[in-house]
Amino acid sequence: MRNSFFKALEEHAQPETVFITGDLGFGVINGFVEKYPRQFFNAGVAEQNMVGMAAGLAFEGKKVFVYSIANFTTLRPLEQIRNDVAYHDLNVTIVSVGGGLAYGPQGISHHATEDLAIMRAIPNMKVFAPGDTMEAYSITQKLIHENLGPAYLRLGRAGEATIHSSQTIRKMVLGKGLPLIESPKRDLAILSTGGMLENAITVSEKLKEKGIENSVFSFHTIKPMDIELVKKIFKEFKLVVSLEEHSCIGGFGSSLLECLPGISGINLENYLMFALPSEFTSKVGSQNFLKDFYGISPEKILSKILEKRG
């Protein structure tokens, strides 16, 4: 996803596009820097100043992208994001690389497992979590060309799969859930956000091998949520499953549930939310190791779904 973001930035940058890094990304940002040297700044390890710079540039009509590891772009400059960017409804995109447990070996200081909850709660902020490389490219392209105001873009680290075809990605609309696999049977729906999309496809295929029909939806936009699609899914499907690499508090699952109060015909006993527990961890290891430990690997997800179905 990171490479797709920079590819889109380099190919679609406009005269008003500005990119600011918090002293990382060298190597992958070289193409943009060489092509647009006057539209690039390195703010150093000073994330609060970086967001303040971005706000000032946006006040002057620039569309600014600020970039760092996910915990550094959200937790350190939160006051500046809220008061400088969001309050003034500026065209600044907070770009986070390594959302979730991507930097697992670095430990809890580098985990970003509360970021969706924090960014969702800020007024005016749009929140995007692409599920594959093509979604990352498409969302970045739209952020460059459209006036979307304050936005949060949560990326994986690198090496994520390309799930979409050139046909399916054309159906992507910001703010709308995107069906990837549609079964005529309404037995099971798998709703995924961010880098969990590859896991969703893996689980879907394994369920089909067992004769269990299912549908898969990619929710690349967390805010604004596609409320009507969420209501439709919960009304029509016998079992709904949501997947996220984020705390169980305030993330994707929470945003789904916020769509449902007052809606008749919905049985939440038939909903499974796969997310991380709200706790600090002393476990250190690869992203896949930590996913499995916390029950959001394809194997653990599949096992729990089968158990739920009896």
Secondary structure as UniProt FT lines:
FT   HELIX           2..12
FT   TURN            15..16
FT   STRAND          17..21
FT   TURN            26..28
FT   HELIX           30..35
FT   HELIX           37..39
FT   STRAND          40..42
FT   HELIX           47..59
FT   TURN            60..61
FT   STRAND          63..69
FT   HELIX           70..74
FT   TURN            75..77
FT   HELIX           78..80
FT   HELIX           81..86
FT   TURN            87..89
FT   STRAND          92..97
FT   TURN            101..103
FT   HELIX           104..106
FT   HELIX           108..110
FT   HELIX           115..120
FT   TURN            123..124
FT   STRAND          126..128
FT   HELIX           133..145
FT   STRAND          151..154
FT   TURN            166..167
FT   HELIX           168..171
FT   TURN            174..175
FT   STRAND          178..181
FT   STRAND          188..192
FT   HELIX           194..196
FT   HELIX           197..209
FT   TURN            210..211
FT   STRAND          215..218
FT   STRAND          221..223
FT   HELIX           227..236
FT   STRAND          239..247
FT   HELIX           252..257
FT   TURN            258..259
FT   TURN            261..262
FT   TURN            264..265
FT   HELIX           268..270
FT   STRAND          271..276
FT   HELIX           287..293
FT   TURN            294..295
FT   HELIX           298..309
//
